[in-house]
């Protein structure tokens, strides 16, 4: 009898879980359940090309041309899973119960809401879905002054998109520097300088303490350092939290994320989980990762294992962000105790490498895609490196790969 594999979620982890499950077991009935009303789409363009009017979300289905149906996967759009009945092995949804032999939870994450700027407040936006992106785009059409709360990846991408349209932009960030979770201070300063070059103003080390809606509809924001900003539109980008309520209600092991092993199994052997919603063991301890590459790779492992294999997740994580003409990319596991080496590069380029136990453990680059492609292979293969050679632009990374092949 054909196995029933149910995948809950509409992001890359869910899509790749469904595709890989079907690849591994072509006879299985694979069903993906998503709350959104459209085919799962790529979310990175939402804060960039979609806001700039250069693309629409439906232009980039995660599953490629033809969508999930082309892969033989049934899709339940606009459907919410309300309960996981582990005893009956059913996913109870707003469209009825779905029996499963294996279940993959890939519900992703939820936006962290600021009480002073709640979701639904006029002219206040959060960015997670295509509907959010369309609402922000519409708001920016008549906006003169945008205030962005949060100088992480999403906040800075929105700031760059708005500044590129000639809108006055102010970014308020609680931390003393931008992108504190994603990059080191020196690289952050390079990115900050580019934003300032495009006219973006920053209020760092500050938080919003009072919000007042004005008679004309604009929003006055007072900050902890005594500043006052009046915004036509506010975009909040203060991070996310795992959407793990479904798993918690089902009695699975949840610790700020669904706890999974190396095979993406939860505390129930018939239930797997992948992507932003999970917590798993890494060289840096137990972590949650919130980026597209991790979601794709993690979801693929969960899907294959739901179909009966026993693969382990050991991918090298990476992230990227595009701001103006800067392509910023991180690869590997950052470690504060690692030896740091900078390779001098011309123009708007930068490359930081971290060495741990004689091998590269992490790399961060600006407009250094070709170098980072080779560095990723050095990390994946654990090839020993020399710090002086890494710092020398005359010594190509590809040569280091061939020397140790």
PyMOL commands that set and color helices and strands:
alter all, ss='L'
color gray80, all
select helices_A, chain A and resi 12-24+44-47+57-59+68-71+130-140+153-163+185-197+245-249+275-277+292-306+369-381+387-390+397-403
alter helices_A, ss='H'
color red, helices_A
select strands_A, chain A and resi 4-8+29-33+74-76+81-85+90-93+96-99+102-105+109-111+124-126+145-149+168-173+201-204+208-213+219-223+228-231+233-236+240-242+258-259+271-273+278-282+285-287+318-323+326-332+339-342+350-356+359-366
alter strands_A, ss='S'
color yellow, strands_A
deselect
rebuild
show_as cartoon
